[in-house]
Amino acid sequence: MKIKLSASIFVLYVSMLVLSSAVNAQDITLQKLSISSNYSRGLIIEDKINTAAENKTMPLLNTQDLSAKYFIENRFQAAEDNMQVKKKQKSVGLGVLLSAIIPGAGELYGGNYLKAGIFFGIEVLAWATFAYFTGKGNTKQDEYQAYADENWDVRTYARWLKNEGFSESSGINPDEPNRDILREQIMVCERANFSHTMPEYGSQQYYELIGKYQNFQAGWKNLTHVPTKAAGPYNYQTYRDPVFTNYAADRQKANDFFDYAKVGPITAIVNHILSAADAAWVISTYNNKIKLETGFRMQNRVSPYTYQIKQFPTFNVAVSF
């Protein structure tokens, strides 16, 4: 009787052990950690906990598992050390160079699209202004030069000097076939009587002076009245024929167009300088801009001693410069 009782107790004891092991097996969890990288928030640690009942199988703890736990622990701490998020800084020198070449390019590089559009628009407008008024000036210049070539004659001017009896005019031969020799003869007379001598034919000064100084007025072939040396309403020093004044006005219009055209390159140069300086400011502001990010979450932490995962409230602050 005693032997049977002891055997029953032994069987009961073994059954309880088996039952206890089965219960504990249900409570054991398979703990997995995944570590991912996010460019905007640094390293993010996610934990996935599945029960043994869900996975059907339960891995055994061995030397490799222990190494994995140390790896997880170290990566977790590395993630904590990188909670501070930093933007990639941009080169101020490169931004300045870009805007110096193409206004607005540095601002575009620095992320300020509004300023980039403004500076680039000013650049386009400046060169469009230059092209427009240069074209207008060239057209008007061609017109008045063609008019002068047709209506102003050096021999007509030479005859007037000789006929009016200006000093040193005796050496002038209006019919001299070589126009350059004739010009030299005229200049001798002009030096003795006037403030200016005739420039080279077809030069910029040539087209300017024949419509500017009174003595050259006598060279126009289509004057309403020919000026004279004698005193009176047609004295060459005071009389201004409509042909002479109209030519001067046309030439001035061409000069005005060229002056307007100069505004374009000047504006472009200033725009390059200002855009380069502004690009340095934009990129410096971008690099020094403080971005503050705060957050709260429940975070799983791995104990370096027990290798257990527990949840703790975590406040996150990320500052970027």
C-alpha positions as CSV (number, residue, x, y, z in Angstrom):
1,M,0.0,0.0,0.0
2,K,2.8,2.3,0.8
3,I,4.6,1.5,-2.5
4,K,1.5,2.3,-4.6
5,L,0.9,5.7,-2.8
6,S,4.5,6.8,-3.4
7,A,4.2,5.9,-7.1
8,S,1.0,8.0,-7.3
9,I,2.6,10.9,-5.7
10,F,5.6,10.7,-8.1
11,V,3.3,10.6,-11.1
12,L,1.3,13.6,-9.8
13,Y,4.5,15.5,-9.2
14,V,5.8,14.9,-12.7
15,S,2.4,15.9,-14.2
16,M,2.5,19.2,-12.4
17,L,6.0,19.9,-13.7
18,V,4.9,19.3,-17.3
19,L,1.8,21.5,-16.8
20,S,3.9,24.3,-15.3
21,S,6.3,24.1,-18.3
22,A,3.4,24.4,-20.7
23,V,2.0,27.4,-19.0
24,N,5.4,29.1,-18.9
25,A,5.8,28.4,-22.6
26,Q,2.7,30.3,-23.4
27,D,4.0,33.3,-21.5
28,I,7.4,33.4,-23.2
29,T,7.5,36.0,-25.9
30,L,9.7,36.2,-29.0
31,Q,11.2,39.6,-29.0
32,K,12.4,41.2,-32.2
33,L,13.8,44.6,-32.9
34,S,14.1,46.3,-36.3
35,I,16.3,49.3,-36.8
36,S,15.6,51.5,-39.8
37,S,17.2,54.8,-41.0
38,N,15.2,57.9,-41.8
39,Y,17.0,60.9,-43.3
40,S,14.7,63.4,-41.7
41,R,14.5,61.9,-38.2
42,G,17.7,59.9,-37.8
43,L,17.5,56.3,-36.7
44,I,14.1,54.9,-35.7
45,I,13.8,51.8,-33.6
46,E,10.6,49.7,-33.9
47,D,9.8,46.7,-31.8
48,K,7.7,43.7,-32.8
49,I,6.6,41.3,-30.1
50,N,4.9,38.1,-31.0
51,T,3.9,35.4,-28.7
52,A,5.2,31.9,-29.1
53,A,1.6,30.8,-29.7
54,E,1.4,33.0,-32.7
55,N,4.7,31.9,-34.2
56,K,4.2,28.2,-33.3
57,T,8.0,27.8,-32.9
58,M,10.3,29.2,-30.3
59,P,14.0,29.8,-30.9
60,L,16.4,28.6,-28.4
61,L,18.8,31.0,-26.7
62,N,22.4,30.3,-27.7
63,T,25.6,32.2,-28.2
64,Q,24.5,33.8,-31.4
65,D,21.3,35.1,-29.7
66,L,23.4,36.7,-27.0
67,S,25.6,38.4,-29.7
68,A,22.4,39.6,-31.4
69,K,21.2,41.1,-28.1
70,Y,24.4,43.0,-27.7
71,F,24.2,44.2,-31.3
72,I,20.6,45.3,-30.7
73,E,21.6,47.1,-27.5
74,N,24.5,48.9,-29.1
75,R,22.3,49.9,-32.1
76,F,19.6,51.1,-29.8
77,Q,22.0,53.3,-27.9
78,A,23.5,54.6,-31.2
79,A,20.0,55.5,-32.2
80,E,19.6,57.5,-29.0
81,D,22.9,59.3,-29.6
82,N,21.6,60.4,-33.0
83,M,18.3,61.8,-31.9
84,Q,19.7,65.2,-32.9
85,V,18.8,65.8,-36.5
86,K,21.1,67.9,-38.6
87,K,20.4,69.3,-42.1
88,K,23.2,69.1,-44.7
89,Q,24.8,72.6,-44.9
90,K,25.2,74.3,-48.3
91,S,28.2,76.1,-49.6
92,V,28.0,79.9,-49.3
93,G,30.9,80.3,-51.8
94,L,29.2,78.1,-54.4
95,G,25.9,80.1,-54.0
96,V,27.8,83.4,-54.4
97,L,29.5,82.1,-57.5
98,L,26.3,80.9,-59.0
99,S,24.5,84.2,-58.5
100,A,27.6,86.1,-59.8
101,I,27.3,84.2,-63.1
102,I,23.5,84.0,-63.3
103,P,21.6,86.2,-60.8
104,G,19.0,84.1,-58.9
105,A,20.9,80.9,-59.3
106,G,22.4,81.2,-55.8
107,E,19.0,81.9,-54.3
108,L,17.6,78.8,-56.1
109,Y,20.5,76.8,-54.6
110,G,19.6,78.1,-51.2
111,G,16.0,77.2,-51.5
112,N,14.5,80.7,-51.8
113,Y,12.6,80.4,-55.1
114,L,10.8,83.8,-54.8
115,K,14.1,85.7,-54.7
116,A,15.6,83.5,-57.4
117,G,12.7,84.5,-59.7
118,I,13.0,88.2,-58.9
119,F,16.8,88.4,-59.6
120,F,16.5,86.3,-62.7
121,G,13.6,88.4,-63.9
122,I,15.5,91.6,-63.4
123,E,18.4,90.1,-65.4
124,V,16.2,89.2,-68.3
125,L,14.5,92.6,-68.2
126,A,17.9,94.4,-68.1
127,W,19.2,92.7,-71.2
128,A,15.9,92.9,-73.0
129,T,16.0,96.7,-72.4
130,F,19.5,96.8,-73.8
131,A,18.6,94.9,-76.9
132,Y,15.4,96.9,-77.5
133,F,16.9,100.4,-77.2
134,T,20.2,99.4,-79.0
135,G,18.1,98.3,-81.9
136,K,16.1,101.5,-81.9
137,G,19.3,103.5,-81.7
138,N,21.0,101.6,-84.6
139,T,17.9,102.1,-86.8
140,K,17.8,105.9,-86.1
141,Q,21.6,106.1,-86.6
142,D,21.4,104.4,-90.0
143,E,18.6,106.8,-91.0
144,Y,20.4,110.1,-90.1
145,Q,23.8,108.9,-91.5
146,A,22.2,107.9,-94.8
147,Y,20.5,111.3,-94.9
148,A,23.8,113.1,-94.2
149,D,25.6,111.1,-96.9
150,E,23.0,112.2,-99.4
151,N,22.7,115.8,-98.4
152,W,26.0,117.1,-96.9
153,D,28.8,117.7,-99.3
154,V,32.4,118.6,-98.4
155,R,32.9,120.5,-101.7
156,T,29.8,122.6,-101.1
157,Y,31.3,123.5,-97.7
158,A,34.7,124.3,-99.3
159,R,33.1,126.7,-101.8
160,W,31.2,128.5,-99.0
161,L,34.5,129.0,-97.1
162,K,36.2,130.4,-100.2
163,N,33.3,132.5,-101.4
164,E,32.7,134.1,-98.0
165,G,36.4,135.1,-97.9
166,F,37.5,133.5,-94.6
167,S,41.1,133.9,-93.8
168,E,43.4,131.1,-95.2
169,S,40.6,130.1,-97.6
170,S,42.7,131.0,-100.6
171,G,44.5,127.7,-100.4
172,I,41.2,125.7,-100.8
173,N,40.5,124.1,-104.2
174,P,36.8,123.0,-104.0
175,D,37.3,120.9,-107.2
176,E,40.2,118.9,-105.8
177,P,39.5,115.3,-106.8
178,N,41.2,113.8,-103.7
179,R,38.8,114.4,-100.9
180,D,41.5,113.8,-98.2
181,I,43.7,116.6,-99.7
182,L,40.7,118.8,-99.9
183,R,40.0,118.1,-96.2
184,E,43.6,119.1,-95.3
185,Q,43.1,122.4,-97.2
186,I,39.8,123.1,-95.3
187,M,41.4,122.4,-91.9
188,V,44.0,125.1,-92.5
189,C,41.2,127.6,-92.9
190,E,39.2,126.2,-90.0
191,R,42.1,126.5,-87.6
192,A,42.3,130.2,-88.4
193,N,38.6,130.9,-88.0
194,F,36.7,128.3,-86.0
195,S,36.9,126.2,-82.8
196,H,36.6,122.8,-84.6
197,T,38.0,121.2,-87.7
198,M,36.4,118.7,-89.9
199,P,36.9,115.1,-88.7
200,E,37.6,112.1,-90.9
201,Y,34.8,111.3,-93.4
202,G,32.3,108.8,-92.1
203,S,33.6,108.8,-88.5
204,Q,31.3,109.2,-85.5
205,Q,32.5,112.8,-84.9
206,Y,32.0,113.6,-88.6
207,Y,28.3,112.8,-88.4
208,E,28.1,114.6,-85.1
209,L,29.9,117.9,-86.0
210,I,28.1,118.5,-89.3
211,G,24.9,118.7,-87.3
212,K,26.3,120.6,-84.3
213,Y,28.5,123.5,-85.1
214,Q,27.3,126.5,-87.1
215,N,30.1,126.7,-89.7
216,F,29.4,123.1,-90.9
217,Q,25.8,124.1,-91.6
218,A,26.9,125.6,-94.9
219,G,27.8,122.1,-96.2
220,W,24.2,121.0,-96.5
221,K,22.9,121.1,-100.1
222,N,19.2,121.4,-99.3
223,L,19.2,124.4,-97.0
224,T,16.2,126.8,-97.0
225,H,18.7,129.7,-96.8
226,V,22.4,129.7,-97.2
227,P,24.2,131.3,-94.2
228,T,26.5,134.2,-94.7
229,K,29.5,135.7,-93.0
230,A,27.9,139.1,-93.1
231,A,25.7,140.4,-90.3
232,G,22.0,139.8,-90.6
233,P,19.3,137.2,-90.1
234,Y,21.2,134.6,-92.0
235,N,24.6,135.1,-90.3
236,Y,26.1,131.7,-89.9
237,Q,26.7,132.2,-86.2
238,T,23.0,132.7,-85.4
239,Y,21.0,131.3,-88.2
240,R,19.8,127.7,-87.8
241,D,18.2,126.2,-90.9
242,P,15.4,123.7,-90.5
243,V,17.4,121.1,-92.4
244,F,20.3,121.5,-89.9
245,T,18.1,121.4,-86.8
246,N,16.0,118.4,-88.0
247,Y,19.2,116.5,-88.6
248,A,20.5,117.4,-85.2
249,A,17.2,116.3,-83.6
250,D,17.3,112.9,-85.4
251,R,20.9,112.3,-84.3
252,Q,20.0,113.2,-80.7
253,K,17.1,110.7,-80.8
254,A,19.6,108.0,-81.7
255,N,21.9,109.1,-78.9
256,D,19.0,109.0,-76.5
257,F,18.2,105.4,-77.5
258,F,21.8,104.4,-76.9
259,D,21.7,106.1,-73.5
260,Y,18.6,104.2,-72.6
261,A,20.3,101.0,-73.7
262,K,23.2,101.6,-71.3
263,V,20.7,101.3,-68.4
264,G,20.5,97.6,-69.3
265,P,24.1,96.6,-68.7
266,I,24.4,98.8,-65.7
267,T,21.3,97.3,-64.2
268,A,22.7,93.8,-65.0
269,I,26.0,94.5,-63.3
270,V,24.3,95.8,-60.2
271,N,21.9,92.9,-60.3
272,H,24.8,90.4,-60.4
273,I,26.5,92.1,-57.4
274,L,23.3,92.3,-55.3
275,S,22.3,88.7,-56.2
276,A,25.7,87.4,-55.2
277,A,25.5,89.2,-51.8
278,D,21.9,88.1,-51.3
279,A,22.8,84.5,-52.1
280,A,25.4,84.6,-49.3
281,W,22.7,85.8,-46.9
282,V,20.1,83.3,-48.1
283,I,22.5,80.3,-47.7
284,S,23.9,81.6,-44.4
285,T,20.3,81.9,-43.1
286,Y,19.6,78.4,-44.4
287,N,22.6,77.0,-42.7
288,N,21.9,78.8,-39.4
289,K,18.2,78.3,-39.4
290,I,17.1,76.5,-36.2
291,K,14.5,73.8,-36.6
292,L,13.0,72.5,-33.4
293,E,11.1,69.2,-33.4
294,T,9.5,67.8,-30.2
295,G,7.6,64.6,-29.7
296,F,6.5,62.1,-27.1
297,R,6.3,58.4,-27.5
298,M,6.4,55.1,-25.6
299,Q,9.8,53.6,-26.4
300,N,11.0,50.0,-25.8
301,R,14.4,49.8,-24.1
302,V,16.6,46.7,-23.9
303,S,18.2,46.0,-20.5
304,P,22.0,45.3,-20.9
305,Y,21.7,42.9,-17.9
306,T,18.5,40.9,-18.3
307,Y,18.0,41.4,-22.1
308,Q,14.3,42.2,-21.3
309,I,12.4,44.8,-23.2
310,K,10.3,47.3,-21.3
311,Q,8.4,50.3,-22.3
312,F,9.2,53.8,-21.0
313,P,7.8,57.2,-21.9
314,T,10.3,59.2,-24.0
315,F,10.4,62.9,-24.9
316,N,12.3,63.7,-28.1
317,V,13.8,67.0,-29.0
318,A,15.7,67.4,-32.3
319,V,17.5,70.7,-33.1
320,S,19.1,71.3,-36.4
321,F,21.4,74.3,-37.4
